[in-house]
Amino acid sequence: MLTVQSQNVGEPFSPDDDIVTAKTIARDYQVYPFTVYKWVHRGIIPVFRINSRCLRFSRREVRAAIAKYRIREQGVSR
């Protein structure tokens, strides 16, 4: 049986959730995988630690976390 230890996760793990690797998250956001690991280290995105070397991510929870950090374009006042 696989035991999943979650870190920085607000909701319990859902078996129906799309669980992916750092490489997939990097591809989704057009960044390097190293950037994804930096986001984890800084606590920006939630992660599931399978073991010390294996991390997995919930696409739904990463999307929600990244949305908090998005810069929204504002109208320029002159």
DAQUIRA-V794530 format. One record per residue. N is the residue number from 1. RES is the residue in one small letter. SS is DSSP state (h for helix, s for strand, l for the rest). Layout:
# DAQUIRA-V794530
n=(N | N)
res=(RES | RES)
ss=(SS | SS)
This chain:
# DAQUIRA-V794530
n=(1 | 2 | 3 | 4 | 5 | 6 | 7 | 8 | 9 | 10 | 11 | 12 | 13 | 14 | 15 | 16 | 17 | 18 | 19 | 20 | 21 | 22 | 23 | 24 | 25 | 26 | 27 | 28 | 29 | 30 | 31 | 32 | 33 | 34 | 35 | 36 | 37 | 38 | 39 | 40 | 41 | 42 | 43 | 44 | 45 | 46 | 47 | 48 | 49 | 50 | 51 | 52 | 53 | 54 | 55 | 56 | 57 | 58 | 59 | 60 | 61 | 62 | 63 | 64 | 65 | 66 | 67 | 68 | 69 | 70 | 71 | 72 | 73 | 74 | 75 | 76 | 77 | 78)
res=(m | l | t | v | q | s | q | n | v | g | e | p | f | s | p | d | d | d | i | v | t | a | k | t | i | a | r | d | y | q | v | y | p | f | t | v | y | k | w | v | h | r | g | i | i | p | v | f | r | i | n | s | r | c | l | r | f | s | r | r | e | v | r | a | a | i | a | k | y | r | i | r | e | q | g | v | s | r)
ss=(l | l | l | l | s | s | s | l | l | l | l | l | l | l | l | l | l | l | s | s | l | h | h | h | h | h | h | h | h | l | l | l | h | h | h | h | h | h | h | h | h | l | l | l | l | l | s | s | s | s | s | l | l | s | s | s | s | s | h | h | h | h | h | h | h | h | h | h | h | l | l | l | l | l | l | l | l | l)
